């Protein structure tokens, strides 16, 4: 499964979430740490859903970059 993950810079490091898995979030001091933490969080979240026989939603989110004059 391939999911969109949004990573945001914070005052103390980074945070991440996936719009397709509400409530699945991670934080880290560095971008690399938050990427690893989010991968583990998604795996844990999906495993928990499957264990509870909850349907894992198909990924629907996408993103693009747009450029506008500064």
mmCIF file as Biopython writes it, N, C-alpha, C and O atoms, coordinates in Angstrom:
data_model
#
loop_
_atom_site.group_PDB
_atom_site.id
_atom_site.type_symbol
_atom_site.label_atom_id
_atom_site.label_alt_id
_atom_site.label_comp_id
_atom_site.label_asym_id
_atom_site.label_entity_id
_atom_site.label_seq_id
_atom_site.pdbx_PDB_ins_code
_atom_site.Cartn_x
_atom_site.Cartn_y
_atom_site.Cartn_z
_atom_site.occupancy
_atom_site.B_iso_or_equiv
_atom_site.auth_seq_id
_atom_site.auth_asym_id
_atom_site.pdbx_PDB_model_num
ATOM 1   N N  . UNK A ? 1  ? 0.853   -1.168 0.000  1.0 0.0 1  A 1 
ATOM 2   C CA . UNK A ? 1  ? 0.000   0.000  0.000  1.0 0.0 1  A 1 
ATOM 3   C C  . UNK A ? 1  ? 0.901   1.233  0.000  1.0 0.0 1  A 1 
ATOM 4   O O  . UNK A ? 1  ? 1.881   1.304  0.742  1.0 0.0 1  A 1 
ATOM 5   N N  . UNK A ? 2  ? 0.558   2.177  -0.825 1.0 0.0 2  A 1 
ATOM 6   C CA . UNK A ? 2  ? 1.313   3.419  -0.926 1.0 0.0 2  A 1 
ATOM 7   C C  . UNK A ? 2  ? 0.423   4.549  -0.428 1.0 0.0 2  A 1 
ATOM 8   O O  . UNK A ? 2  ? -0.677  4.748  -0.945 1.0 0.0 2  A 1 
ATOM 9   N N  . UNK A ? 3  ? 0.895   5.297  0.582  1.0 0.0 3  A 1 
ATOM 10  C CA . UNK A ? 3  ? 0.103   6.367  1.195  1.0 0.0 3  A 1 
ATOM 11  C C  . UNK A ? 3  ? 0.811   7.708  1.081  1.0 0.0 3  A 1 
ATOM 12  O O  . UNK A ? 3  ? 2.038   7.789  1.120  1.0 0.0 3  A 1 
ATOM 13  N N  . UNK A ? 4  ? 0.014   8.751  0.940  1.0 0.0 4  A 1 
ATOM 14  C CA . UNK A ? 4  ? 0.546   10.103 1.025  1.0 0.0 4  A 1 
ATOM 15  C C  . UNK A ? 4  ? 0.811   10.418 2.490  1.0 0.0 4  A 1 
ATOM 16  O O  . UNK A ? 4  ? -0.064  10.226 3.335  1.0 0.0 4  A 1 
ATOM 17  N N  . UNK A ? 5  ? 2.001   10.896 2.794  1.0 0.0 5  A 1 
ATOM 18  C CA . UNK A ? 5  ? 2.350   11.335 4.148  1.0 0.0 5  A 1 
ATOM 19  C C  . UNK A ? 5  ? 2.770   12.796 4.054  1.0 0.0 5  A 1 
ATOM 20  O O  . UNK A ? 5  ? 3.617   13.158 3.238  1.0 0.0 5  A 1 
ATOM 21  N N  . UNK A ? 6  ? 2.175   13.622 4.890  1.0 0.0 6  A 1 
ATOM 22  C CA . UNK A ? 6  ? 2.501   15.045 4.948  1.0 0.0 6  A 1 
ATOM 23  C C  . UNK A ? 6  ? 3.465   15.247 6.109  1.0 0.0 6  A 1 
ATOM 24  O O  . UNK A ? 6  ? 3.190   14.833 7.235  1.0 0.0 6  A 1 
ATOM 25  N N  . UNK A ? 7  ? 4.598   15.887 5.828  1.0 0.0 7  A 1 
ATOM 26  C CA . UNK A ? 7  ? 5.600   16.176 6.856  1.0 0.0 7  A 1 
ATOM 27  C C  . UNK A ? 7  ? 5.676   17.685 7.016  1.0 0.0 7  A 1 
ATOM 28  O O  . UNK A ? 7  ? 5.815   18.424 6.042  1.0 0.0 7  A 1 
ATOM 29  N N  . UNK A ? 8  ? 5.582   18.126 8.265  1.0 0.0 8  A 1 
ATOM 30  C CA . UNK A ? 8  ? 5.623   19.560 8.558  1.0 0.0 8  A 1 
ATOM 31  C C  . UNK A ? 8  ? 6.752   19.867 9.529  1.0 0.0 8  A 1 
ATOM 32  O O  . UNK A ? 8  ? 6.997   19.112 10.470 1.0 0.0 8  A 1 
ATOM 33  N N  . UNK A ? 9  ? 7.434   20.978 9.296  1.0 0.0 9  A 1 
ATOM 34  C CA . UNK A ? 9  ? 8.469   21.461 10.212 1.0 0.0 9  A 1 
ATOM 35  C C  . UNK A ? 9  ? 7.770   22.118 11.392 1.0 0.0 9  A 1 
ATOM 36  O O  . UNK A ? 9  ? 6.816   22.875 11.213 1.0 0.0 9  A 1 
ATOM 37  N N  . UNK A ? 10 ? 8.249   21.825 12.604 1.0 0.0 10 A 1 
ATOM 38  C CA . UNK A ? 10 ? 7.705   22.437 13.818 1.0 0.0 10 A 1 
ATOM 39  C C  . UNK A ? 10 ? 8.821   23.184 14.535 1.0 0.0 10 A 1 
ATOM 40  O O  . UNK A ? 10 ? 9.968   23.173 14.086 1.0 0.0 10 A 1 
ATOM 41  N N  . UNK A ? 11 ? 8.492   23.828 15.637 1.0 0.0 11 A 1 
ATOM 42  C CA . UNK A ? 11 ? 9.512   24.542 16.417 1.0 0.0 11 A 1 
ATOM 43  C C  . UNK A ? 11 ? 10.550  23.595 16.999 1.0 0.0 11 A 1 
ATOM 44  O O  . UNK A ? 11 ? 11.697  23.984 17.221 1.0 0.0 11 A 1 
ATOM 45  N N  . UNK A ? 12 ? 10.148  22.350 17.247 1.0 0.0 12 A 1 
ATOM 46  C CA . UNK A ? 12 ? 11.048  21.401 17.914 1.0 0.0 12 A 1 
ATOM 47  C C  . UNK A ? 12 ? 11.510  20.254 17.026 1.0 0.0 12 A 1 
ATOM 48  O O  . UNK A ? 12 ? 12.245  19.381 17.488 1.0 0.0 12 A 1 
ATOM 49  N N  . UNK A ? 13 ? 11.100  20.234 15.773 1.0 0.0 13 A 1 
ATOM 50  C CA . UNK A ? 13 ? 11.488  19.139 14.887 1.0 0.0 13 A 1 
ATOM 51  C C  . UNK A ? 13 ? 10.519  19.000 13.734 1.0 0.0 13 A 1 
ATOM 52  O O  . UNK A ? 13 ? 10.304  19.943 12.973 1.0 0.0 13 A 1 
ATOM 53  N N  . UNK A ? 14 ? 9.929   17.812 13.607 1.0 0.0 14 A 1 
ATOM 54  C CA . UNK A ? 14 ? 9.027   17.526 12.502 1.0 0.0 14 A 1 
ATOM 55  C C  . UNK A ? 14 ? 7.836   16.711 12.985 1.0 0.0 14 A 1 
ATOM 56  O O  . UNK A ? 14 ? 7.935   15.963 13.958 1.0 0.0 14 A 1 
ATOM 57  N N  . UNK A ? 15 ? 6.713   16.864 12.298 1.0 0.0 15 A 1 
ATOM 58  C CA . UNK A ? 15 ? 5.544   16.021 12.556 1.0 0.0 15 A 1 
ATOM 59  C C  . UNK A ? 15 ? 5.058   15.488 11.216 1.0 0.0 15 A 1 
ATOM 60  O O  . UNK A ? 15 ? 5.326   16.072 10.165 1.0 0.0 15 A 1 
ATOM 61  N N  . UNK A ? 16 ? 4.336   14.369 11.269 1.0 0.0 16 A 1 
ATOM 62  C CA . UNK A ? 16 ? 3.845   13.751 10.042 1.0 0.0 16 A 1 
ATOM 63  C C  . UNK A ? 16 ? 2.466   13.156 10.278 1.0 0.0 16 A 1 
ATOM 64  O O  . UNK A ? 16 ? 2.129   12.749 11.389 1.0 0.0 16 A 1 
ATOM 65  N N  . UNK A ? 17 ? 1.676   13.112 9.211  1.0 0.0 17 A 1 
ATOM 66  C CA . UNK A ? 17 ? 0.372   12.454 9.254  1.0 0.0 17 A 1 
ATOM 67  C C  . UNK A ? 17 ? 0.006   12.013 7.841  1.0 0.0 17 A 1 
ATOM 68  O O  . UNK A ? 17 ? 0.580   12.485 6.860  1.0 0.0 17 A 1 
ATOM 69  N N  . UNK A ? 18 ? -0.956  11.103 7.753  1.0 0.0 18 A 1 
ATOM 70  C CA . UNK A ? 18 ? -1.484  10.684 6.461  1.0 0.0 18 A 1 
ATOM 71  C C  . UNK A ? 18 ? -2.967  11.023 6.413  1.0 0.0 18 A 1 
ATOM 72  O O  . UNK A ? 18 ? -3.723  10.583 7.280  1.0 0.0 18 A 1 
ATOM 73  N N  . UNK A ? 19 ? -3.399  11.791 5.424  1.0 0.0 19 A 1 
ATOM 74  C CA . UNK A ? 19 ? -4.817  12.125 5.309  1.0 0.0 19 A 1 
ATOM 75  C C  . UNK A ? 19 ? -5.706  10.883 5.156  1.0 0.0 19 A 1 
ATOM 76  O O  . UNK A ? 19 ? -6.897  10.934 5.461  1.0 0.0 19 A 1 
ATOM 77  N N  . UNK A ? 20 ? -5.138  9.788  4.692  1.0 0.0 20 A 1 
ATOM 78  C CA . UNK A ? 20 ? -5.915  8.569  4.475  1.0 0.0 20 A 1 
ATOM 79  C C  . UNK A ? 20 ? -6.051  7.702  5.719  1.0 0.0 20 A 1 
ATOM 80  O O  . UNK A ? 20 ? -6.838  6.755  5.723  1.0 0.0 20 A 1 
ATOM 81  N N  . UNK A ? 21 ? -5.298  8.006  6.778  1.0 0.0 21 A 1 
ATOM 82  C CA . UNK A ? 21 ? -5.384  7.252  8.033  1.0 0.0 21 A 1 
ATOM 83  C C  . UNK A ? 21 ? -5.543  8.232  9.193  1.0 0.0 21 A 1 
ATOM 84  O O  . UNK A ? 21 ? -4.579  8.494  9.911  1.0 0.0 21 A 1 
ATOM 85  N N  . UNK A ? 22 ? -6.733  8.771  9.385  1.0 0.0 22 A 1 
ATOM 86  C CA . UNK A ? 22 ? -6.949  9.736  10.466 1.0 0.0 22 A 1 
ATOM 87  C C  . UNK A ? 22 ? -6.482  9.185  11.814 1.0 0.0 22 A 1 
ATOM 88  O O  . UNK A ? 22 ? -6.773  8.043  12.171 1.0 0.0 22 A 1 
ATOM 89  N N  . UNK A ? 23 ? -5.761  10.014 12.545 1.0 0.0 23 A 1 
ATOM 90  C CA . UNK A ? 23 ? -5.270  9.618  13.862 1.0 0.0 23 A 1 
ATOM 91  C C  . UNK A ? 23 ? -3.899  8.984  13.839 1.0 0.0 23 A 1 
ATOM 92  O O  . UNK A ? 23 ? -3.293  8.789  14.893 1.0 0.0 23 A 1 
ATOM 93  N N  . UNK A ? 24 ? -3.400  8.661  12.670 1.0 0.0 24 A 1 
ATOM 94  C CA . UNK A ? 24 ? -2.068  8.063  12.556 1.0 0.0 24 A 1 
ATOM 95  C C  . UNK A ? 24 ? -1.064  9.195  12.355 1.0 0.0 24 A 1 
ATOM 96  O O  . UNK A ? 24 ? -1.012  9.814  11.293 1.0 0.0 24 A 1 
ATOM 97  N N  . UNK A ? 25 ? -0.272  9.453  13.389 1.0 0.0 25 A 1 
ATOM 98  C CA . UNK A ? 25 ? 0.669   10.576 13.375 1.0 0.0 25 A 1 
ATOM 99  C C  . UNK A ? 25 ? 2.011   10.142 13.938 1.0 0.0 25 A 1 
ATOM 100 O O  . UNK A ? 25 ? 2.120   9.102  14.587 1.0 0.0 25 A 1 
ATOM 101 N N  . UNK A ? 26 ? 3.030   10.949 13.682 1.0 0.0 26 A 1 
ATOM 102 C CA . UNK A ? 26 ? 4.359   10.687 14.237 1.0 0.0 26 A 1 
ATOM 103 C C  . UNK A ? 26 ? 5.105   12.006 14.362 1.0 0.0 26 A 1 
ATOM 104 O O  . UNK A ? 26 ? 4.779   12.989 13.698 1.0 0.0 26 A 1 
ATOM 105 N N  . UNK A ? 27 ? 6.112   12.006 15.224 1.0 0.0 27 A 1 
ATOM 106 C CA . UNK A ? 27 ? 6.988   13.167 15.382 1.0 0.0 27 A 1 
ATOM 107 C C  . UNK A ? 27 ? 8.430   12.692 15.418 1.0 0.0 27 A 1 
ATOM 108 O O  . UNK A ? 27 ? 8.705   11.518 15.670 1.0 0.0 27 A 1 
ATOM 109 N N  . UNK A ? 28 ? 9.342   13.612 15.166 1.0 0.0 28 A 1 
ATOM 110 C CA . UNK A ? 28 ? 10.760  13.298 15.238 1.0 0.0 28 A 1 
ATOM 111 C C  . UNK A ? 28 ? 11.577  14.569 15.261 1.0 0.0 28 A 1 
ATOM 112 O O  . UNK A ? 28 ? 11.131  15.620 14.802 1.0 0.0 28 A 1 
ATOM 113 N N  . UNK A ? 29 ? 12.772  14.464 15.797 1.0 0.0 29 A 1 
ATOM 114 C CA . UNK A ? 29 ? 13.658  15.624 15.876 1.0 0.0 29 A 1 
ATOM 115 C C  . UNK A ? 29 ? 14.199  16.007 14.500 1.0 0.0 29 A 1 
ATOM 116 O O  . UNK A ? 29 ? 14.471  17.178 14.237 1.0 0.0 29 A 1 
ATOM 117 N N  . UNK A ? 30 ? 14.353  15.005 13.618 1.0 0.0 30 A 1 
ATOM 118 C CA . UNK A ? 30 ? 14.852  15.254 12.265 1.0 0.0 30 A 1 
ATOM 119 C C  . UNK A ? 30 ? 13.859  14.705 11.248 1.0 0.0 30 A 1 
ATOM 120 O O  . UNK A ? 30 ? 12.968  13.924 11.584 1.0 0.0 30 A 1 
ATOM 121 N N  . UNK A ? 31 ? 14.028  15.121 10.022 1.0 0.0 31 A 1 
ATOM 122 C CA . UNK A ? 31 ? 13.144  14.615 8.963  1.0 0.0 31 A 1 
ATOM 123 C C  . UNK A ? 31 ? 13.288  13.099 8.835  1.0 0.0 31 A 1 
ATOM 124 O O  . UNK A ? 31 ? 12.293  12.388 8.694  1.0 0.0 31 A 1 
ATOM 125 N N  . UNK A ? 32 ? 14.510  12.614 8.884  1.0 0.0 32 A 1 
ATOM 126 C CA . UNK A ? 32 ? 14.754  11.171 8.775  1.0 0.0 32 A 1 
ATOM 127 C C  . UNK A ? 32 ? 14.061  10.415 9.909  1.0 0.0 32 A 1 
ATOM 128 O O  . UNK A ? 32 ? 13.465  9.361  9.687  1.0 0.0 32 A 1 
ATOM 129 N N  . UNK A ? 33 ? 14.145  10.960 11.123 1.0 0.0 33 A 1 
ATOM 130 C CA . UNK A ? 33 ? 13.497  10.313 12.270 1.0 0.0 33 A 1 
ATOM 131 C C  . UNK A ? 33 ? 11.979  10.271 12.103 1.0 0.0 33 A 1 
ATOM 132 O O  . UNK A ? 33 ? 11.354  9.251  12.393 1.0 0.0 33 A 1 
ATOM 133 N N  . UNK A ? 34 ? 11.388  11.359 11.643 1.0 0.0 34 A 1 
ATOM 134 C CA . UNK A ? 34 ? 9.927   11.376 11.493 1.0 0.0 34 A 1 
ATOM 135 C C  . UNK A ? 34 ? 9.489   10.452 10.360 1.0 0.0 34 A 1 
ATOM 136 O O  . UNK A ? 34 ? 8.417   9.853  10.439 1.0 0.0 34 A 1 
ATOM 137 N N  . UNK A ? 35 ? 10.288  10.328 9.323  1.0 0.0 35 A 1 
ATOM 138 C CA . UNK A ? 35 ? 9.960   9.396  8.243  1.0 0.0 35 A 1 
ATOM 139 C C  . UNK A ? 35 ? 9.944   7.964  8.763  1.0 0.0 35 A 1 
ATOM 140 O O  . UNK A ? 35 ? 9.017   7.208  8.473  1.0 0.0 35 A 1 
ATOM 141 N N  . UNK A ? 36 ? 10.965  7.586  9.532  1.0 0.0 36 A 1 
ATOM 142 C CA . UNK A ? 36 ? 11.020  6.233  10.105 1.0 0.0 36 A 1 
ATOM 143 C C  . UNK A ? 36 ? 9.874   6.013  11.088 1.0 0.0 36 A 1 
ATOM 144 O O  . UNK A ? 36 ? 9.230   4.964  11.080 1.0 0.0 36 A 1 
ATOM 145 N N  . UNK A ? 37 ? 9.627   7.014  11.933 1.0 0.0 37 A 1 
ATOM 146 C CA . UNK A ? 37 ? 8.560   6.897  12.931 1.0 0.0 37 A 1 
ATOM 147 C C  . UNK A ? 37 ? 7.193   6.773  12.260 1.0 0.0 37 A 1 
ATOM 148 O O  . UNK A ? 37 ? 6.342   6.014  12.724 1.0 0.0 37 A 1 
ATOM 149 N N  . UNK A ? 38 ? 6.981   7.503  11.187 1.0 0.0 38 A 1 
ATOM 150 C CA . UNK A ? 38 ? 5.693   7.444  10.503 1.0 0.0 38 A 1 
ATOM 151 C C  . UNK A ? 38 ? 5.505   6.103  9.818  1.0 0.0 38 A 1 
ATOM 152 O O  . UNK A ? 38 ? 4.396   5.568  9.807  1.0 0.0 38 A 1 
ATOM 153 N N  . UNK A ? 39 ? 6.558   5.554  9.250  1.0 0.0 39 A 1 
ATOM 154 C CA . UNK A ? 39 ? 6.455   4.228  8.629  1.0 0.0 39 A 1 
ATOM 155 C C  . UNK A ? 39 ? 6.040   3.199  9.676  1.0 0.0 39 A 1 
ATOM 156 O O  . UNK A ? 39 ? 5.164   2.372  9.423  1.0 0.0 39 A 1 
ATOM 157 N N  . UNK A ? 40 ? 6.667   3.250  10.849 1.0 0.0 40 A 1 
ATOM 158 C CA . UNK A ? 40 ? 6.302   2.329  11.937 1.0 0.0 40 A 1 
ATOM 159 C C  . UNK A ? 40 ? 4.862   2.585  12.396 1.0 0.0 40 A 1 
ATOM 160 O O  . UNK A ? 40 ? 4.114   1.641  12.652 1.0 0.0 40 A 1 
ATOM 161 N N  . UNK A ? 41 ? 4.478   3.854  12.498 1.0 0.0 41 A 1 
ATOM 162 C CA . UNK A ? 41 ? 3.120   4.198  12.940 1.0 0.0 41 A 1 
ATOM 163 C C  . UNK A ? 41 ? 2.073   3.668  11.963 1.0 0.0 41 A 1 
ATOM 164 O O  . UNK A ? 41 ? 1.045   3.138  12.384 1.0 0.0 41 A 1 
ATOM 165 N N  . UNK A ? 42 ? 2.327   3.806  10.670 1.0 0.0 42 A 1 
ATOM 166 C CA . UNK A ? 42 ? 1.385   3.311  9.664  1.0 0.0 42 A 1 
ATOM 167 C C  . UNK A ? 42 ? 1.290   1.791  9.746  1.0 0.0 42 A 1 
ATOM 168 O O  . UNK A ? 42 ? 0.192   1.235  9.714  1.0 0.0 42 A 1 
ATOM 169 N N  . UNK A ? 43 ? 2.427   1.120  9.850  1.0 0.0 43 A 1 
ATOM 170 C CA . UNK A ? 43 ? 2.420   -0.342 9.949  1.0 0.0 43 A 1 
ATOM 171 C C  . UNK A ? 43 ? 1.626   -0.793 11.177 1.0 0.0 43 A 1 
ATOM 172 O O  . UNK A ? 43 ? 0.826   -1.724 11.091 1.0 0.0 43 A 1 
ATOM 173 N N  . UNK A ? 44 ? 1.845   -0.138 12.314 1.0 0.0 44 A 1 
ATOM 174 C CA . UNK A ? 44 ? 1.146   -0.471 13.553 1.0 0.0 44 A 1 
ATOM 175 C C  . UNK A ? 44 ? -0.353  -0.198 13.419 1.0 0.0 44 A 1 
ATOM 176 O O  . UNK A ? 44 ? -1.180  -1.016 13.822 1.0 0.0 44 A 1 
ATOM 177 N N  . UNK A ? 45 ? -0.688  0.948  12.855 1.0 0.0 45 A 1 
ATOM 178 C CA . UNK A ? 45 ? -2.083  1.362  12.680 1.0 0.0 45 A 1 
ATOM 179 C C  . UNK A ? 45 ? -2.838  0.363  11.791 1.0 0.0 45 A 1 
ATOM 180 O O  . UNK A ? 45 ? -3.933  -0.081 12.134 1.0 0.0 45 A 1 
ATOM 181 N N  . UNK A ? 46 ? -2.244  0.022  10.665 1.0 0.0 46 A 1 
ATOM 182 C CA . UNK A ? 46 ? -2.879  -0.904 9.724  1.0 0.0 46 A 1 
ATOM 183 C C  . UNK A ? 46 ? -2.990  -2.300 10.340 1.0 0.0 46 A 1 
ATOM 184 O O  . UNK A ? 46 ? -4.019  -2.959 10.185 1.0 0.0 46 A 1 
ATOM 185 N N  . UNK A ? 47 ? -1.954  -2.755 11.030 1.0 0.0 47 A 1 
ATOM 186 C CA . UNK A ? 47 ? -2.000  -4.069 11.688 1.0 0.0 47 A 1 
ATOM 187 C C  . UNK A ? 47 ? -3.120  -4.103 12.724 1.0 0.0 47 A 1 
ATOM 188 O O  . UNK A ? 47 ? -3.827  -5.104 12.839 1.0 0.0 47 A 1 
ATOM 189 N N  . UNK A ? 48 ? -3.285  -3.026 13.471 1.0 0.0 48 A 1 
ATOM 190 C CA . UNK A ? 48 ? -4.352  -2.942 14.465 1.0 0.0 48 A 1 
ATOM 191 C C  . UNK A ? 48 ? -5.729  -2.980 13.827 1.0 0.0 48 A 1 
ATOM 192 O O  . UNK A ? 48 ? -6.640  -3.636 14.333 1.0 0.0 48 A 1 
ATOM 193 N N  . UNK A ? 49 ? -5.874  -2.275 12.715 1.0 0.0 49 A 1 
ATOM 194 C CA . UNK A ? 49 ? -7.156  -2.288 12.008 1.0 0.0 49 A 1 
ATOM 195 C C  . UNK A ? 49 ? -7.476  -3.697 11.514 1.0 0.0 49 A 1 
ATOM 196 O O  . UNK A ? 49 ? -8.608  -4.164 11.636 1.0 0.0 49 A 1 
ATOM 197 N N  . UNK A ? 50 ? -6.475  -4.363 10.960 1.0 0.0 50 A 1 
ATOM 198 C CA . UNK A ? 50 ? -6.699  -5.724 10.450 1.0 0.0 50 A 1 
ATOM 199 C C  . UNK A ? 50 ? -7.027  -6.682 11.585 1.0 0.0 50 A 1 
ATOM 200 O O  . UNK A ? 50 ? -7.896  -7.542 11.442 1.0 0.0 50 A 1 
ATOM 201 N N  . UNK A ? 51 ? -6.336  -6.539 12.715 1.0 0.0 51 A 1 
ATOM 202 C CA . UNK A ? 51 ? -6.592  -7.409 13.871 1.0 0.0 51 A 1 
ATOM 203 C C  . UNK A ? 51 ? -8.023  -7.242 14.380 1.0 0.0 51 A 1 
ATOM 204 O O  . UNK A ? 51 ? -8.634  -8.199 14.857 1.0 0.0 51 A 1 
ATOM 205 N N  . UNK A ? 52 ? -8.548  -6.032 14.276 1.0 0.0 52 A 1 
ATOM 206 C CA . UNK A ? 52 ? -9.921  -5.748 14.714 1.0 0.0 52 A 1 
ATOM 207 C C  . UNK A ? 52 ? -10.937 -5.965 13.590 1.0 0.0 52 A 1 
ATOM 208 O O  . UNK A ? 52 ? -12.126 -5.685 13.742 1.0 0.0 52 A 1 
ATOM 209 N N  . UNK A ? 53 ? -10.442 -6.465 12.473 1.0 0.0 53 A 1 
ATOM 210 C CA . UNK A ? 53 ? -11.283 -6.706 11.291 1.0 0.0 53 A 1 
ATOM 211 C C  . UNK A ? 53 ? -11.968 -5.424 10.791 1.0 0.0 53 A 1 
ATOM 212 O O  . UNK A ? 53 ? -13.114 -5.440 10.340 1.0 0.0 53 A 1 
ATOM 213 N N  . UNK A ? 54 ? -11.234 -4.331 10.889 1.0 0.0 54 A 1 
ATOM 214 C CA . UNK A ? 54 ? -11.704 -3.047 10.361 1.0 0.0 54 A 1 
ATOM 215 C C  . UNK A ? 54 ? -11.110 -2.885 8.963  1.0 0.0 54 A 1 
ATOM 216 O O  . UNK A ? 54 ? -9.912  -3.082 8.759  1.0 0.0 54 A 1 
ATOM 217 N N  . UNK A ? 55 ? -11.945 -2.532 8.027  1.0 0.0 55 A 1 
ATOM 218 C CA . UNK A ? 55 ? -11.475 -2.364 6.651  1.0 0.0 55 A 1 
ATOM 219 C C  . UNK A ? 55 ? -10.455 -1.226 6.573  1.0 0.0 55 A 1 
ATOM 220 O O  . UNK A ? 55 ? -10.711 -0.111 7.025  1.0 0.0 55 A 1 
ATOM 221 N N  . UNK A ? 56 ? -9.312  -1.529 5.998  1.0 0.0 56 A 1 
ATOM 222 C CA . UNK A ? 56 ? -8.288  -0.502 5.791  1.0 0.0 56 A 1 
ATOM 223 C C  . UNK A ? 56 ? -8.695  0.271  4.538  1.0 0.0 56 A 1 
ATOM 224 O O  . UNK A ? 56 ? -8.842  -0.318 3.467  1.0 0.0 56 A 1 
ATOM 225 N N  . UNK A ? 57 ? -8.879  1.590  4.667  1.0 0.0 57 A 1 
ATOM 226 C CA . UNK A ? 57 ? -9.352  2.355  3.506  1.0 0.0 57 A 1 
ATOM 227 C C  . UNK A ? 57 ? -8.310  2.401  2.387  1.0 0.0 57 A 1 
ATOM 228 O O  . UNK A ? 57 ? -7.106  2.469  2.636  1.0 0.0 57 A 1 
ATOM 229 N N  . UNK A ? 58 ? -8.798  2.362  1.171  1.0 0.0 58 A 1 
ATOM 230 C CA . UNK A ? 58 ? -7.904  2.519  0.023  1.0 0.0 58 A 1 
ATOM 231 C C  . UNK A ? 58 ? -7.384  3.954  0.013  1.0 0.0 58 A 1 
ATOM 232 O O  . UNK A ? 58 ? -8.140  4.887  0.287  1.0 0.0 58 A 1 
ATOM 233 N N  . UNK A ? 59 ? -6.111  4.139  -0.297 1.0 0.0 59 A 1 
ATOM 234 C CA . UNK A ? 59 ? -5.569  5.498  -0.365 1.0 0.0 59 A 1 
ATOM 235 C C  . UNK A ? 59 ? -6.299  6.319  -1.430 1.0 0.0 59 A 1 
ATOM 236 O O  . UNK A ? 59 ? -6.520  5.854  -2.548 1.0 0.0 59 A 1 
ATOM 237 N N  . UNK A ? 60 ? -6.667  7.546  -1.062 1.0 0.0 60 A 1 
ATOM 238 C CA . UNK A ? 60 ? -7.373  8.426  -1.994 1.0 0.0 60 A 1 
ATOM 239 C C  . UNK A ? 60 ? -6.678  9.774  -2.148 1.0 0.0 60 A 1 
ATOM 240 O O  . UNK A ? 60 ? -6.960  10.513 -3.091 1.0 0.0 60 A 1 
ATOM 241 N N  . UNK A ? 61 ? -5.781  10.096 -1.238 1.0 0.0 61 A 1 
ATOM 242 C CA . UNK A ? 61 ? -5.160  11.422 -1.249 1.0 0.0 61 A 1 
ATOM 243 C C  . UNK A ? 61 ? -4.052  11.505 -2.290 1.0 0.0 61 A 1 
ATOM 244 O O  . UNK A ? 61 ? -3.408  10.512 -2.627 1.0 0.0 61 A 1 
ATOM 245 N N  . UNK A ? 62 ? -3.857  12.698 -2.776 1.0 0.0 62 A 1 
ATOM 246 C CA . UNK A ? 62 ? -2.804  12.991 -3.738 1.0 0.0 62 A 1 
ATOM 247 C C  . UNK A ? 62 ? -2.334  14.411 -3.450 1.0 0.0 62 A 1 
ATOM 248 O O  . UNK A ? 62 ? -2.953  15.127 -2.663 1.0 0.0 62 A 1 
ATOM 249 N N  . UNK A ? 63 ? -1.266  14.808 -4.073 1.0 0.0 63 A 1 
ATOM 250 C CA . UNK A ? 63 ? -0.798  16.182 -3.869 1.0 0.0 63 A 1 
ATOM 251 C C  . UNK A ? 63 ? -0.103  16.680 -5.127 1.0 0.0 63 A 1 
ATOM 252 O O  . UNK A ? 63 ? 0.352   15.903 -5.967 1.0 0.0 63 A 1 
ATOM 253 N N  . UNK A ? 64 ? -0.040  17.984 -5.224 1.0 0.0 64 A 1 
ATOM 254 C CA . UNK A ? 64 ? 0.704   18.633 -6.296 1.0 0.0 64 A 1 
ATOM 255 C C  . UNK A ? 64 ? 1.384   19.860 -5.701 1.0 0.0 64 A 1 
ATOM 256 O O  . UNK A ? 64 ? 0.998   20.342 -4.637 1.0 0.0 64 A 1 
ATOM 257 N N  . UNK A ? 65 ? 2.366   20.343 -6.375 1.0 0.0 65 A 1 
ATOM 258 C CA . UNK A ? 65 ? 2.981   21.625 -6.033 1.0 0.0 65 A 1 
ATOM 259 C C  . UNK A ? 65 ? 2.507   22.630 -7.069 1.0 0.0 65 A 1 
ATOM 260 O O  . UNK A ? 65 ? 2.466   22.325 -8.261 1.0 0.0 65 A 1 
ATOM 261 N N  . UNK A ? 66 ? 2.152   23.820 -6.620 1.0 0.0 66 A 1 
ATOM 262 C CA . UNK A ? 66 ? 1.839   24.891 -7.564 1.0 0.0 66 A 1 
ATOM 263 C C  . UNK A ? 66 ? 2.793   26.042 -7.286 1.0 0.0 66 A 1 
ATOM 264 O O  . UNK A ? 66 ? 3.276   26.214 -6.167 1.0 0.0 66 A 1 
ATOM 265 N N  . UNK A ? 67 ? 3.050   26.808 -8.302 1.0 0.0 67 A 1 
ATOM 266 C CA . UNK A ? 67 ? 3.965   27.932 -8.155 1.0 0.0 67 A 1 
ATOM 267 C C  . UNK A ? 67 ? 3.210   29.222 -8.438 1.0 0.0 67 A 1 
ATOM 268 O O  . UNK A ? 67 ? 2.515   29.343 -9.447 1.0 0.0 67 A 1 
ATOM 269 N N  . UNK A ? 68 ? 3.359   30.185 -7.531 1.0 0.0 68 A 1 
ATOM 270 C CA . UNK A ? 68 ? 2.741   31.496 -7.707 1.0 0.0 68 A 1 
ATOM 271 C C  . UNK A ? 68 ? 3.812   32.556 -7.475 1.0 0.0 68 A 1 
ATOM 272 O O  . UNK A ? 68 ? 4.798   32.297 -6.785 1.0 0.0 68 A 1 
ATOM 273 N N  . UNK A ? 69 ? 3.633   33.731 -8.038 1.0 0.0 69 A 1 
ATOM 274 C CA . UNK A ? 69 ? 4.616   34.788 -7.812 1.0 0.0 69 A 1 
ATOM 275 C C  . UNK A ? 69 ? 4.724   35.116 -6.318 1.0 0.0 69 A 1 
ATOM 276 O O  . UNK A ? 69 ? 3.722   35.147 -5.605 1.0 0.0 69 A 1 
ATOM 277 N N  . UNK A ? 70 ? 5.933   35.357 -5.867 1.0 0.0 70 A 1 
ATOM 278 C CA . UNK A ? 70 ? 6.155   35.689 -4.453 1.0 0.0 70 A 1 
ATOM 279 C C  . UNK A ? 70 ? 5.782   37.118 -4.159 1.0 0.0 70 A 1 
ATOM 280 O O  . UNK A ? 70 ? 5.906   37.566 -3.019 1.0 0.0 70 A 1 
#
